[in-house]
């Protein structure tokens, strides 16, 4: 027989080595695959499927029910979320088992934790790779009979305060009106249910449903959460012997006022989407979060961070896992005068609209009102039948926030046009325009379109007359003489078309849809506040504040705790040379008996301002369009307040005459209170 050659022997050896390597790789891959499958189920919190992958020995040690219950209880208690698991080294081979090191991180009630020293034992059983489980796969330092504990320290949410430190939102206590069934059911049950329903203004069915869902007659059945000082609470107190109980709970309490609802907002339970958006910020499954208003905008400032400690309890020993120190939320102090806010809201009397009051010299926003609005407490207590009927009747109009919307300004835009005309020499205070009739167009190129005015004085008019009578034709002619470039330049000096940096999100104003005024009719219409120009009540107030602050517009400020310093936003928007002329011209509508705002006159107070009616219609001939009414006014002597207000849908109700007394009464109230 011939012997094997060296090449043949080497070939056999290579085959053997490759086979051994392939077997080794295959085994390692299977171990890794088993771990990956287990890891994926862990990340998904699919504890039942995790249990199915345990070894026979592990299943003898712990039942499926106990396994699933233990993981659920621990992960719920620590509020585990965003679990991530990764290998932390190579597979270590030991006798009859494979050990794989890994690390785990997750968000918890005590913050993010990152545990590096996990080890999982994986064994081959019935041709499959199984997990050899013990308590160290909950937390690496755990051993049998250990317990996981969580100590919570609840952070207080920062207060929301007005300028005078009046509490607008604060952590406090609500009353819980409920029933002790075993006592309540003894006598007159139906009569007591009916009485409670009438007192609380809820349906009998609401109470009956909650009682029927209770399985233990000795358990307290909560019916509604309610303000502790509510008259309804007083009516139902002291009736323990009848089975009507009143307990207390911690809650957010708001100023009992609709005037402040949309501005202050409210908080509510965090949603799954909000948890994802705010990952890593200390929110858990049971957290509350700002849903609207200042509560939402300043959530990061107000919320605070709960303190928490996660630890293993082993007899008298405490083994720490994670800890986060308590951080209480910070207060937010507003520039709002809550009494003025209430007065303005009361004057608006449920009309749809918005109003903003500003201190011309400091830029502090004194009132920011949307009407109608809501009482924020309705979101932390309960909804009565009357409230439900109101929402149904007005299609939840009180849930719309209008003070940060932009509107067509109507004739309040004429301050910008007048300023542009004076700045560019188009208007001379002694000069006049001889306008005939109540309808005008530049030439026949305008086709059937014309600019109209309400009053024809029957004589040439100057700027003061044009403001007093709100003459659209006069201002349209001024704008056409100016041209679009110079007009836009002045509008930008007042901030129109620029993003307003403010403590509360606002819709952006615009001079037109594309920022241009390259068509004659559009330019003419813009001059008297029609066209495509859009502004907010705040921007109107700021524009007119220049009349009371030496031509300067201050940076508007709502949150004094974040923005304490008064700063000029637009310097010399109105020049010194033109200021007194504009004050005189825009005082005429109020000062003169035949002015459009003569009804706003306050004895002993010099006011300047302007009415405006914005027509919202599809074409000039549209007779079914709506009309919004504006009025803006300020006291020109001391310049303590400028207030702009818009009331929607005033057609056939008197136009701007609807809004004039509302602004007048609010300004008079504020000046008398100072």
DABEL-V546799 format. One record per backbone hydrogen bond with DSSP energy under -0.5 kcal/mol. NH is the residue of the N-H (numbers start at 1). CO is the residue of the C=O. If there is no record, write none. Layout:
[[NH | CO] [NH | CO]]
This chain:
[[9 | 5] [10 | 6] [11 | 7] [12 | 8] [13 | 9] [14 | 10] [15 | 11] [16 | 12] [17 | 13] [18 | 14] [19 | 15] [20 | 16] [21 | 17] [22 | 18] [23 | 19] [24 | 20] [25 | 21] [26 | 22] [27 | 23] [28 | 24] [29 | 25] [30 | 26] [31 | 27] [32 | 28] [33 | 29] [34 | 30] [35 | 31] [36 | 32] [37 | 33] [38 | 34] [39 | 35] [40 | 36] [41 | 37] [42 | 38] [43 | 39] [44 | 40] [45 | 42] [46 | 41] [47 | 45] [50 | 46] [51 | 47] [52 | 48] [53 | 49] [53 | 50] [54 | 51] [55 | 131] [59 | 55] [60 | 56] [61 | 57] [62 | 58] [67 | 63] [68 | 64] [69 | 65] [70 | 66] [71 | 67] [72 | 68] [73 | 69] [74 | 70] [75 | 71] [76 | 72] [77 | 73] [78 | 74] [79 | 75] [80 | 75] [81 | 107] [84 | 105] [86 | 103] [88 | 101] [92 | 99] [93 | 91] [94 | 92] [94 | 97] [97 | 94] [98 | 122] [99 | 92] [100 | 98] [100 | 120] [101 | 90] [101 | 99] [102 | 118] [103 | 86] [104 | 115] [105 | 84] [106 | 113] [107 | 81] [108 | 111] [109 | 78] [111 | 108] [113 | 106] [115 | 104] [116 | 114] [118 | 102] [120 | 100] [121 | 132] [122 | 98] [122 | 120] [123 | 130] [125 | 123] [125 | 128] [128 | 125] [130 | 123] [130 | 128] [131 | 53] [132 | 121] [132 | 130] [133 | 131] [137 | 134] [138 | 135] [139 | 135] [142 | 139] [146 | 143] [147 | 313] [149 | 147] [149 | 311] [151 | 309] [152 | 150] [153 | 307] [158 | 302] [160 | 169] [161 | 159] [161 | 332] [162 | 166] [163 | 336] [165 | 162] [168 | 160] [168 | 166] [169 | 160] [170 | 253] [172 | 251] [174 | 249] [175 | 226] [176 | 247] [177 | 175] [177 | 224] [178 | 176] [178 | 245] [179 | 221] [180 | 243] [181 | 179] [181 | 219] [182 | 217] [183 | 180] [184 | 180] [185 | 181] [186 | 183] [192 | 188] [193 | 189] [194 | 190] [195 | 191] [196 | 192] [197 | 193] [198 | 194] [199 | 195] [200 | 196] [201 | 197] [202 | 197] [207 | 203] [208 | 204] [209 | 205] [210 | 206] [211 | 207] [212 | 208] [213 | 209] [214 | 211] [217 | 215] [219 | 216] [221 | 179] [222 | 220] [223 | 177] [224 | 177] [226 | 175] [228 | 173] [230 | 227] [233 | 230] [234 | 230] [235 | 231] [236 | 232] [237 | 233] [237 | 234] [242 | 239] [243 | 240] [244 | 239] [245 | 178] [245 | 243] [247 | 176] [249 | 174] [251 | 172] [253 | 170] [255 | 168] [257 | 255] [260 | 257] [261 | 258] [262 | 258] [264 | 260] [265 | 261] [266 | 292] [268 | 289] [270 | 287] [275 | 271] [276 | 272] [277 | 273] [278 | 274] [279 | 276] [281 | 278] [287 | 284] [289 | 268] [291 | 266] [292 | 266] [294 | 263] [295 | 264] [295 | 292] [296 | 292] [296 | 293] [297 | 293] [298 | 294] [299 | 296] [302 | 298] [303 | 299] [305 | 327] [307 | 153] [308 | 324] [309 | 151] [310 | 322] [311 | 149] [311 | 309] [312 | 319] [313 | 147] [313 | 311] [314 | 312] [314 | 317] [317 | 314] [319 | 312] [320 | 318] [321 | 310] [322 | 310] [324 | 308] [327 | 305] [329 | 156] [330 | 301] [332 | 159] [333 | 331] [334 | 161] [334 | 332] [335 | 558] [337 | 366] [338 | 336] [341 | 337] [342 | 338] [343 | 339] [344 | 340] [345 | 341] [346 | 342] [347 | 343] [348 | 344] [349 | 345] [350 | 345] [351 | 348] [353 | 371] [354 | 646] [355 | 369] [356 | 644] [357 | 367] [358 | 642] [359 | 364] [360 | 358] [361 | 639] [362 | 359] [363 | 359] [365 | 557] [366 | 357] [366 | 364] [367 | 357] [369 | 355] [371 | 353] [376 | 257] [376 | 374] [378 | 375] [379 | 376] [380 | 377] [381 | 377] [384 | 382] [385 | 201] [388 | 384] [389 | 385] [390 | 386] [391 | 387] [392 | 388] [393 | 389] [394 | 390] [395 | 391] [396 | 391] [397 | 394] [399 | 396] [400 | 397] [402 | 400] [405 | 402] [407 | 535] [410 | 529] [412 | 409] [413 | 410] [414 | 411] [415 | 412] [416 | 413] [417 | 413] [418 | 414] [419 | 415] [420 | 416] [421 | 417] [422 | 418] [423 | 419] [424 | 420] [425 | 422] [426 | 421] [427 | 421] [431 | 428] [433 | 461] [435 | 433] [440 | 451] [446 | 443] [447 | 444] [449 | 446] [451 | 440] [453 | 438] [457 | 455] [461 | 433] [466 | 462] [467 | 463] [468 | 464] [469 | 465] [470 | 467] [471 | 466] [472 | 470] [475 | 471] [476 | 472] [477 | 473] [478 | 474] [479 | 475] [480 | 476] [481 | 477] [482 | 478] [483 | 479] [487 | 483] [488 | 484] [489 | 485] [490 | 486] [491 | 487] [492 | 488] [493 | 489] [494 | 490] [494 | 491] [495 | 492] [496 | 491] [498 | 495] [501 | 499] [502 | 500] [507 | 404] [509 | 498] [510 | 534] [523 | 519] [524 | 520] [525 | 521] [526 | 522] [527 | 523] [528 | 524] [528 | 525] [529 | 526] [530 | 525] [533 | 530] [534 | 510] [535 | 407] [540 | 536] [541 | 537] [542 | 538] [543 | 539] [544 | 540] [545 | 541] [546 | 542] [546 | 543] [547 | 544] [548 | 545] [549 | 546] [551 | 546] [552 | 549] [553 | 570] [554 | 552] [555 | 567] [557 | 363] [560 | 333] [560 | 558] [561 | 333] [562 | 559] [563 | 559] [569 | 553] [570 | 553] [573 | 551] [573 | 570] [574 | 551] [575 | 573] [578 | 575] [579 | 575] [580 | 576] [582 | 578] [583 | 579] [584 | 580] [585 | 581] [586 | 582] [587 | 583] [587 | 584] [588 | 584] [590 | 587] [591 | 587] [592 | 588] [595 | 592] [596 | 468] [597 | 589] [598 | 595] [600 | 597] [601 | 598] [602 | 605] [605 | 602] [607 | 605] [608 | 634] [609 | 586] [610 | 632] [612 | 630] [614 | 628] [615 | 613] [616 | 614] [616 | 626] [617 | 615] [622 | 619] [626 | 616] [628 | 614] [629 | 647] [630 | 612] [631 | 645] [632 | 610] [633 | 643] [634 | 608] [635 | 641] [636 | 606] [636 | 634] [637 | 606] [642 | 358] [643 | 633] [644 | 356] [645 | 631] [646 | 354] [647 | 629] [648 | 352] [650 | 627] [651 | 627] [653 | 650] [655 | 650] [657 | 654] [658 | 655] [659 | 656] [660 | 656] [661 | 657] [663 | 659] [664 | 660] [665 | 661] [666 | 662] [667 | 663] [668 | 664] [669 | 665] [670 | 666] [671 | 667] [672 | 668] [673 | 669] [673 | 670] [674 | 670] [674 | 671]]
